[in-house]
Amino acid sequence: MWGFLKRLWKFVRLGLVAAGLTLLAAPVVVPALVTTLGFTSAGIAGGSWAAGFMASYGGLVSAGSACATLQTIGATGALGGPSLLAGAGAATTALAVALG
């Protein structure tokens, strides 16, 4: 039984490390990816994937939609708000548990 629990903890610890690293990298990686898709600080780049995505809305992009949210990230270069702070806290906790 203890052998099983040790092996299980090994996988749980690996998952916590992966989750923690992902949450810590997200504020850098996500804005870079969003900008690459065409959501830029100057607006949606013509001929980009973002332009096609915006066109799929038929000109009626509402506040809070996926397109609007991605454009906000592209324009500001940041993931904002309390969810980012909660994610950073969760990442720190996961890493501390896994490595401690």
C-alpha positions in Angstrom: 0.0 0.0 0.0 2.8 2.5 0.9 4.6 1.8 -2.4 1.4 2.7 -4.3 1.0 5.9 -2.3 4.7 6.9 -2.9 4.3 6.3 -6.7 1.0 8.3 -6.6 2.6 11.2 -4.8 5.4 11.2 -7.4 2.8 11.8 -10.2 0.9 14.3 -8.1 4.1 16.2 -7.4 5.0 16.2 -11.1 1.5 17.6 -11.9 1.8 20.3 -9.3 5.2 21.4 -10.7 3.8 21.4 -14.3 0.7 23.4 -13.2 2.8 25.9 -11.2 5.2 26.5 -14.1 2.4 26.9 -16.5 0.7 29.5 -14.3 3.9 31.4 -13.8 4.7 31.4 -17.5 1.2 32.4 -18.6 1.5 36.1 -18.1 4.4 36.1 -20.6 3.4 33.4 -23.0 -0.3 34.2 -23.5 0.2 37.9 -24.5 3.0 36.9 -26.9 0.7 34.2 -28.5 -2.2 36.6 -28.7 -0.1 39.3 -30.5 1.2 36.6 -32.9 -2.4 35.8 -33.8 -2.9 39.5 -34.8 -4.4 41.1 -31.7 -1.9 44.0 -31.4 -1.6 47.3 -29.5 -2.5 49.1 -32.7 -5.7 47.0 -33.2 -6.4 43.9 -35.2 -3.8 43.3 -37.9 -5.2 43.1 -41.4 -5.0 39.7 -43.0 -4.2 37.9 -39.7 -6.0 35.1 -38.0 -7.5 37.7 -35.6 -9.0 39.6 -38.6 -10.7 36.4 -39.7 -11.9 35.7 -36.2 -13.3 39.3 -35.9 -15.0 38.9 -39.3 -16.8 35.8 -38.1 -18.7 38.0 -35.6 -20.3 39.8 -38.6 -19.2 43.2 -37.2 -21.1 42.8 -33.9 -18.2 42.2 -31.4 -19.8 42.6 -28.0 -17.9 43.6 -24.8 -16.7 40.5 -22.9 -16.7 38.3 -26.0 -13.7 36.1 -26.8 -12.7 38.5 -29.6 -12.9 41.5 -27.3 -11.0 39.8 -24.5 -8.2 38.7 -26.9 -8.0 42.3 -28.2 -7.7 43.6 -24.7 -4.8 41.3 -24.0 -3.2 42.2 -27.3 -3.6 45.9 -26.7 -2.3 45.9 -23.1 0.1 43.1 -23.3 -1.1 41.8 -20.0 -3.5 39.4 -18.4 -5.2 41.6 -15.8 -7.3 41.5 -12.8 -7.8 39.4 -9.7 -7.6 36.1 -11.7 -4.0 36.8 -12.5 -3.1 37.3 -8.8 -5.1 34.2 -7.8 -3.2 32.2 -10.5 0.2 33.5 -9.3 -0.7 32.5 -5.7 -1.9 29.1 -6.8 1.3 28.6 -8.8 3.5 29.6 -5.9 1.6 27.2 -3.6 1.8 24.3 -6.0 5.5 24.7 -6.5 6.1 25.0 -2.7 4.0 21.9 -2.0 5.7 19.9 -4.8 9.2 20.9 -4.0 8.9 21.2 -0.3 
